[in-house]
Structure formats: structure tokens, C-alpha cells
């Protein structure tokens, strides 16, 4: 039997499902939640004896079992899909919340192939306050019966977390409300942010209690838990983690006002898969990553990927669906049929046409805008008075505060005004229902309504239109009540805001800008005038999509993509770097490892002919030191390497001769020749020769004027004229505009330089023009081939660089191992600076490490030279220790 993780102790407390307990593992079952300190309930001697008697049988059955372990998904959300109440005896009673998306997800997903036996564990909070003395008992019951792990939060912490940071700061901001004043969303409060972090940490700790990090999937939901991925990946670098945002994600101009914007972005990027309802939301997230973190994204065979420290974070776009089975069950209820018959008598039999709105009573649902549009409709079209009725179902608001009260007062006042202006003795134009309705009542209203209106000014998804479509499709029972034949084609009309998540999926709906009152009124009129045939076609188009893209389809697709994204986790080496919320996980190839100086020095000492290739920018000198003269210590170390007759040294730089004039002089003093940014020594005894690069740069006179045009129109861009290339750099420009301009410039340059022997390359933050075939890789290949021609094939190669331009060198060096340029059995060290994806096989952390490495090699060369001349070694401590870190010799 496949073993389970030690962290799955909660599986010993109950079954895999409340209806199907797990088989005994042959050990006493230990509940994860203890009812009293130091006492483990159910673990008495009788229980232990019974388990011991069953142990042999369980072992035998385990040996015969070849079934793989069941897939398990841990679903984490702010609220558990559980309803709680006190019974008559004061005891807590629990039941599934059938309206919860998380519950519907489980039921619907199991109908998909291969998911029937998937296990689910839920982690989240409860809506009710559970006294501390009841928490252990409640936790045990919830896990045993429902596979739910509750996170109990103190009242004050929960209030600051949910009603504070989530509802006063994140929720308004994600719905495009800036805190321009205290009345318009809450100003950023550092204490509320700390509460948000604390709750996310508590939820992460709950995951640790149940997770099997090698097998389980973790699926985190919504903006309440956006920093949880960081806490979890700190513990398990290879955890298979997905996140889905159910709210809108604002544009970068809105999001950038959040003081903790980078912390939240980096936390989300610690997930493997990030899901959004629409492309607009995903596009805004990607734009924020580009503008604030400097990241680049690309489409990879239909999937959008972000490269983040060696990990590919996939962005998925898929709107959530409804639980089709649940809606059909509700339609079959006797109560639904009775309510439908009642509404038919109230409206249809009296010649009234019902238009329906179903919204939460909050500031973003646009109830007041809908009422204004309906008032405009009755004003402009008197023929609808006494005939058309707007039924507005106002669900209780999920939040609380001054803005909710203002929405309620405004809505009541507008309903009163419209009814007074257009009402008749037996006609009320607007019916506002502000009491909680049973779900079957709402479905009955859907069935009878001729048109559904959703005019939210901003909403993450909104499934009201989907529910309306399924209700209008009905069933045989509903058809009989409506007086329809079994062959009657169903119809429906939708007027939806273009600012809600479901709008892109409903191509047959009439889309409106809810802020344009006249336009919404015209859409209402169009919906009422649309012919029956067109209504049927619109309905059938919508029904086909909604019925095939239910919540199970959405969940199955998400989990499939999560598995695909994580399939290479065990093939990569992972390191955690950074502190706090700046933590990130670096994933690299298993062959990529830190260069051991001891190993390098040992191979260096054994070699008879050595090739050494060193980059200057960011390797020998830090990035911030461009244009500065290298220190005397660096010159001394390089001098030691160059004086060694076994060594052939190449130093590369893409900077101009003017920028590095002092460095050129220093290298020439060492006997190094320099031209076009490359230095190479090709003979040990006498001559120094330069690599034969292109010398005709007349094409620059064509390229530079074109680049100047784009520089003038792109604020923040500059031109860098290098010795062998010219570069248009836009790293300080607006990223989106700069990227757009770069694409245009690339096409423009390719056009005007089509007859020139140059190549045009566009990459992140720059467009470069250089002679064809000129690269550091070409120089490295030229060096090795020349050494081979001179009868000096190296048996030791060291190549060190730090950026993309050095990757060509790494590729040439690593692929030369089996080629003719190197001696048989040659040792090759390709090393990059920093832990990052690279074609090199080794890395060192920073330029200071490179200098320490060169110093160790220089000591060996000086020691060998001194011994050849019959002198004592200049560094006696090296005689028995090649890796000493004593720095006194350089002082």
C-alpha cells in the first residue's frame, strides 16, 4: 500500500469521507484535536489491543493492495461551506451550506471522469462565534463528519481582518474605488494589514496540520487569502498550489495606490497557477507584474506564463459556472411549482410583463442606476405604464457600514418616487423585495420573468444570469404549469453590464454601460420589443454554454492545469530566498549547483593548458561599478593568471572603449590586446592577437537616426552606442508603451537595414542592432578553435558571466566537451553569477565570490611560478590548503 505522509494525522481521526471511512492503518487512531490537555480520547487499552489484533491482517491486505492513493485537494477559503446553529438543547448543529460554491464544486466535480473518488479537505472559518470551551469538540466533529478544518479567530482579529482590511481596503480598491477621502473607502491602516497577515498565517498553519506536500493539491480562494501562498511555500518549496481570484483585479493605475502592492504581487506569484474570471482581470494582473516587478510574460502553447526565479507561474482565464444539478433539483421541488403558479396569477394573468433584478444591497451592484433607467423607460414610453413591472430582489449586504445604509436609503426613496409618479390603483411599477428569499422562490421569479437585468458597475463574476437561463429552460413540470407543450422552444432576454465577469461569456445578451441611463433604458425597450424567434436563438446560445461550462467543468479544468503546471516540480532543485513577504522560491535544474572552489582549484592545479573566459560587467565588477577603474587587487589577481604560461585568458565587455578607457589601459599593461570590447591572448610566449570582428560600422548611420525618432517620442528611453552594436533601451519608460514602441522600432529597423550585414534583436527593455554572428559565443568558439589549431587544446576551461549575453559563451563551452576543441577528459566549469536559470552548470552568488575564486586560482599560479624559479611559495599557508580564505596577502 502506498504510504501516506506523517502530516496526514487527521486522517487517523476519521474517514476519507463521512460515508466512507479510511481503512485502518494498523496503528491506534489518534485524533488531531484533543479534548483535554495531555489526554488523547479513544486511546485506551481496549482500543490499543483491538488495533494490535488487527495489525497482522491489515499488513497482509496492504501487501496485496496495488491501488494508488486517492487524489486529494485541500480547498482553503475565508468561510467553510458549513451552516451552524444551536439546537434546542444548546448543542451545536452543523449542516452543509448548499449555496456555497465550495460545496457545489465538490459535488459537481465528482461527476467528471477520474474525479469520482477524489478526496476533499476544507479549511476556513465559521460564520458563528464558537466559545473557546467548545472549539476542540466542534473541530473534531467538523472533521469527522465533513472533512472540514475550522480556523477559529478571536472576535477582534476577525473584525479587523474581514470588516477592516478585506472589506474597507481591498474590496473597494479591487472594485475601482480609491480612498480619496475617509468616506470613499478606508485609508490604508498598517494595523489592519498586520491583522490580515496574522489570519493568513493562521490559515497556513491549519494547512500544515493536514497536508501531504508530495501528493496533495492546495487550492486557495479569493482576495481574503492572497498572501497565504508565501507562508505555505516557505514550508514546502514544491507544494502544488493554486489560487483563484473571484473578484475583479483592478488596472495597474488603481492597484499601484496600494501601499503593500509589491508584497501582495510577490505572494500571489508564490502560487503555481493563478486563475481569473476574465481576460481583463488577468491582463491587469500581468500589467502590474510588468510595471511594478519588471517581469515579462508570454503565451506558451495557449497558456500565459510568467517566469519567476526559474518557476513558471501560469495564469488561467476561465469563468466559474453554476451547479447545474442543484438548480434542476430546486426546479423539481413542489414549492417551486406552487410559487411559479402564484406569480403567474399575480403578473401574467393580469397582463403584466415582469422584468427582474437580483442584487446584493451594496454600492457596486448598481441598483439605483437600474431604477433610474427604469424611470427613464416609463417616462419615454408611456405605453409601458400599467403593463411592465420591475421586481427588484435586494439580498442583504455582505458587508456593513455607512455606504450600505446610504444605498438602502437611496433605493427606498427612488422606489417610492417612481411608484408615486407612475403607479395606478391596481399597478405598482417597482416591487422591492428586501427580505431574504428561499432559493426556490428566487428560481420561481426567474421562471416568470421575461427579462433579467444585471447592471452592476463592477462585479467579479455574478452568476445571476446563468441561474436565470437555467430557470427559463425549465423542465416538464414547469412547462405544464406554464401551459407549454413539450416541443416549445424556450426563450429569454438578458440585459447585462459590460463590467461584470460573466458578460464576455454571454454573447447573446444586450450589453450596456450602467452609467449611461438613457442607454440602459433603450436596452430595456429593445429587450421588450425583441421578436420571439430572436429571443429563442439568444436563449439557446446561452443555454448551450451555461449547461456545458458548469462549476464542475471549471473546477476540473483548474485542477488539470494545476497538475500540468506542477508536473516538473520533482525534477527541479529549489531554494528559498528572501525574508518576510519578499520570500520566493528559486527552481533550477538538478544539475545546476554552487561551484565548489575546492573542486575548481584541484582541477586547475592538475591542468596543463587552461582557457579562462571572464565577463567584466557584473562579474569582475558589480553592476553599479560600470565605468569605474578596477581595484589594484583585481589587477594583481588577473596579472597572476596572465603570467602563468599554462593560461590563456579572455575578458569580455560590451561597453564602449570610451566607457572602459582606464580598464583598456590596465589590460594592455598586462599584455592583453583589446578591440571592440573583447580581449584575447592567443599565444603563451609572445604575441597577443585580437579576435577578427567586423570593422565596417557604416550601418550605424542608418540605425541611429531611426532610434533617435523613437527616443524623442518615448519618454525615459535612451540610446547606448557600444563598440560593436547600438542599443535602444526603454527600461525607464512606461513598460506597456515602451514595449509597443520596441515592437514598432524592431520592425522599422529590420526594414531599413534589410540590405546590411546586421541582425536586429528585441528583448526585455531593449532593441539591439549588431553585426551578424557577433556574440560572446562567437568569440569563445574562435578562442577554442585557434587554441586547437595551435596544438594547445585546453584540458581546463573556466567560463564566468552574469547576464543573457554570456549565455552564448556557456552554450559554446558546455557543448564543446565532446567536440574536437578540448583535450580528452577536459574539465569544464561554466559558472553564472546568481541563482537563476542558465545554460551554465554552476553558480556563485555575487561578484565578490568571483573575486575570491580568482584569488584562489591566482595563488596557485603564483605558487607554481615561485617553485619553478626555486623560490619559497609566496603564500606558505597554501602548501597544504588550496582553499584558504586568508585575505592578508592582499592588504
Secondary structure by P-SEA (a helix, b strand, c coil): ccccccccccccccccccccccccccccccccccccccccccccaaaaaaaaaaaaaaaaaaaaccccccbbbbbbcccccbbbbbccccbbbbbbccccaaaaaaaaaaaccccccbbbbbbbbbcccccccaaaaaaaaaaaccccccccccaaaaaacccccccccaaaaaaccccccccccccccaaaaaaaaaaaaaaaaaaaaccccccbbbbbbcccccaaaaaaaaaccccbbbbbbcbbbbcccccccccaaaaaaaaaacccbbbbccaaaaaaaaaaaaaccbbbbbbcccbbbbbcccbbbbbbbbbbbcaaaaaaaaaacaaaaaaaaaaaaaccccbbbbbbbbbccccccaaaaaaaaaaaaaaacccccccbbbbbbbcccccccaaaaaaaaaaaaaaaaaaaaccccccccbbbbcccccaaaaaaaaaaccbbbbbcccccccaaaaaaaaaaaccaaaaaaacccccccccbbbbbbccccccccccccccccccaaaaaaaaaaaaaaccaaaaaaaaaaaaaaaaaacaaaaaaaaaaaaaaaacccccbbbbbbcccccbbbbbbccccccccaaaaaaaaaaccbbbbbbbccccccccccccccccaaaaaaaaaaaacccbbbbbbbccccccaaaaaaaaaaacccccccbbbbccccbbbbcccccccccaaaaaaaaaaaaaaacccbbbbbcccccccccccccaaaaaaaaaaaaaaaaaaaccccbbbbbcccbbbbccccccaaaaaaaaaaaaaaacccccbbbbbbccccaaaaaaaaaaaccccccccbbbbbbbbccccccccccccccaaaaaaaaaaaaaaaaaaaaaaacccccccccccccccccccccc
